[in-house]
Amino acid sequence: MAYGSALQCLSDPTRREVFERLRSGPKSVGELARGLPVSRPAVSQHLKALKEAGLVNDEPDGARRIYHIDPQGLGELRRWFDQFWDAALQALKREVEKPEPKGRKTP
């Protein structure tokens, strides 16, 4: 999964809501669609996009499919975000460890 496709996929507010509903555990399309202002077929299309982006997976359960967050795809996206966090922490460390200018008094 490329992080770009995951970010693009999650840029859609409805798709992001569907993805966030999976945070509490696996769910069927019907469970995910409940309370959303879109139809079950529309939720299925959003799930298809999330699956293609590597963010969710599904398992058959009789005549329905149960969707869950794909930890591998989510891990790839997190690693991409972590590079920014690592850079920010390194910049903070460099700033904190700078020697004080001569003649400046510490309060």
Rosetta blueprint (number, residue, H / E / L):
1 M L
2 A L
3 Y H
4 G H
5 S H
6 A H
7 L H
8 Q H
9 C H
10 L H
11 S L
12 D L
13 P H
14 T H
15 R H
16 R H
17 E H
18 V H
19 F H
20 E H
21 R H
22 L H
23 R H
24 S H
25 G L
26 P L
27 K E
28 S E
29 V H
30 G H
31 E H
32 L H
33 A H
34 R L
35 G L
36 L L
37 P L
38 V L
39 S L
40 R H
41 P H
42 A H
43 V H
44 S H
45 Q H
46 H H
47 L H
48 K H
49 A H
50 L H
51 K H
52 E H
53 A L
54 G L
55 L L
56 V E
57 N E
58 D E
59 E E
60 P E
61 D E
62 G L
63 A L
64 R E
65 R E
66 I E
67 Y E
68 H E
69 I E
70 D L
71 P H
72 Q H
73 G H
74 L H
75 G H
76 E H
77 L H
78 R H
79 R H
80 W H
81 F H
82 D H
83 Q H
84 F H
85 W H
86 D H
87 A H
88 A H
89 L H
90 Q H
91 A H
92 L H
93 K H
94 R H
95 E H
96 V H
97 E L
98 K L
99 P L
100 E L
101 P L
102 K L
103 G L
104 R L
105 K L
106 T L
107 P L
